[in-house]
């Protein structure tokens, strides 16, 4: 889905991270942090479709920033991971492979600062 010019459109660097979890003394899983899975080049665009601009929380419609990241094909990604881009963290909503092992398209939303 890169079209003419292809790989040259992957001009922004992103970091894909996964949670690190540990089991405490009570045999409960606790999140202890995040580790880098991969640093890759991406094409980044605002996902301005109406379905992704707002979400419903606490009986209020709240806007949220949603981006679409296109990277070279990468297996092993899942929605539990997050993306670090431009010093902001984005939660992954969906991962698609539109052109079979050529590119991966990730939709992600800006996570709260808290």
C-alpha positions as CSV (number, residue, x, y, z in Angstrom):
1,X,0.0,0.0,0.0
2,X,3.0,2.3,-0.4
3,X,2.3,2.9,-4.1
4,X,4.7,4.8,-6.4
5,X,7.8,5.9,-4.6
6,X,7.3,3.0,-2.1
7,X,9.8,2.7,0.6
8,X,10.8,6.4,0.5
9,X,7.5,7.2,2.1
10,X,8.6,5.5,5.3
11,X,10.2,8.6,6.7
12,X,9.3,8.7,10.4
13,X,10.9,6.5,13.0
14,X,8.7,4.7,15.5
15,X,9.4,2.4,18.4
16,X,7.1,-0.6,19.1
17,X,7.1,-1.7,22.7
18,X,5.6,-4.6,24.7
19,X,4.7,-4.9,28.4
20,X,7.1,-6.6,30.8
21,X,5.2,-8.5,33.5
22,X,6.4,-10.3,36.6
23,X,4.7,-12.5,39.1
24,X,4.8,-11.2,42.7
25,X,5.0,-13.2,46.0
26,X,1.2,-13.6,45.9
27,X,1.4,-15.2,42.5
28,X,-0.2,-12.2,40.8
29,X,0.9,-10.8,37.5
30,X,2.2,-7.2,37.8
31,X,3.2,-4.9,34.9
32,X,6.8,-3.8,35.6
33,X,7.4,-1.7,32.5
34,X,7.9,-1.7,28.8
35,X,10.6,-3.0,26.5
36,X,11.4,-2.2,22.9
37,X,10.4,-4.9,20.4
38,X,11.5,-3.0,17.3
39,X,12.5,0.4,16.0
40,X,11.2,0.8,12.4
41,X,10.6,3.4,9.7
42,X,7.0,4.3,9.1
43,X,4.6,6.4,7.0
44,X,2.4,8.2,9.5
45,X,-0.9,9.8,8.7
46,X,-3.9,11.1,10.7
47,X,-6.8,8.6,10.6
48,X,-9.5,11.2,10.1
49,X,-12.4,8.8,9.5
50,X,-15.4,9.8,11.6
51,X,-15.4,6.5,13.4
52,X,-12.0,7.1,14.9
53,X,-12.2,10.7,15.9
54,X,-14.4,10.3,18.9
55,X,-15.2,7.7,21.5
56,X,-17.8,7.4,24.3
57,X,-16.5,7.5,27.8
58,X,-18.4,8.3,31.1
59,X,-21.5,9.2,29.1
60,X,-19.6,11.9,27.1
61,X,-18.2,12.0,23.6
62,X,-14.5,12.6,23.8
63,X,-12.2,13.3,20.9
64,X,-9.1,11.3,20.5
65,X,-6.1,11.5,18.2
66,X,-5.8,8.4,16.0
67,X,-2.9,7.7,13.6
68,X,-2.3,5.1,11.0
69,X,1.3,3.8,10.8
70,X,2.4,1.9,7.7
71,X,5.6,-0.1,8.1
72,X,7.4,-2.9,6.2
73,X,5.8,-6.3,6.9
74,X,6.4,-7.3,10.5
75,X,5.1,-10.5,12.1
76,X,4.5,-11.0,15.8
77,X,2.7,-7.7,16.6
78,X,-0.4,-7.6,18.7
79,X,-2.9,-5.1,20.2
80,X,-1.3,-5.3,23.7
81,X,1.7,-3.5,22.4
82,X,2.2,0.3,22.1
83,X,4.0,2.7,19.8
84,X,6.3,5.5,20.8
85,X,6.2,8.2,18.2
86,X,7.2,11.9,18.5
87,X,7.6,11.5,22.3
88,X,4.0,10.3,22.6
89,X,2.6,6.8,23.3
90,X,-0.1,5.3,21.1
91,X,-2.2,2.2,22.0
92,X,-2.7,-0.2,19.1
93,X,-6.3,-0.7,17.9
94,X,-5.8,-2.8,14.9
95,X,-3.1,-4.5,12.8
96,X,-3.7,-5.3,9.1
97,X,-1.6,-6.8,6.3
98,X,-3.2,-5.3,3.2
99,X,-0.7,-6.6,0.6
100,X,0.5,-9.9,1.9
101,X,3.9,-9.7,3.5
102,X,4.9,-6.4,2.0
103,X,3.5,-3.9,4.5
104,X,1.8,-3.8,7.9
105,X,-0.8,-1.1,8.7
106,X,-1.3,-0.3,12.4
107,X,-4.1,2.0,13.7
108,X,-3.4,3.4,17.1
109,X,-4.8,6.1,19.4
110,X,-3.0,8.6,21.6
111,X,-2.8,7.3,25.2
112,X,-3.6,9.5,28.1
113,X,-0.7,11.3,29.7
114,X,-1.7,10.0,33.2
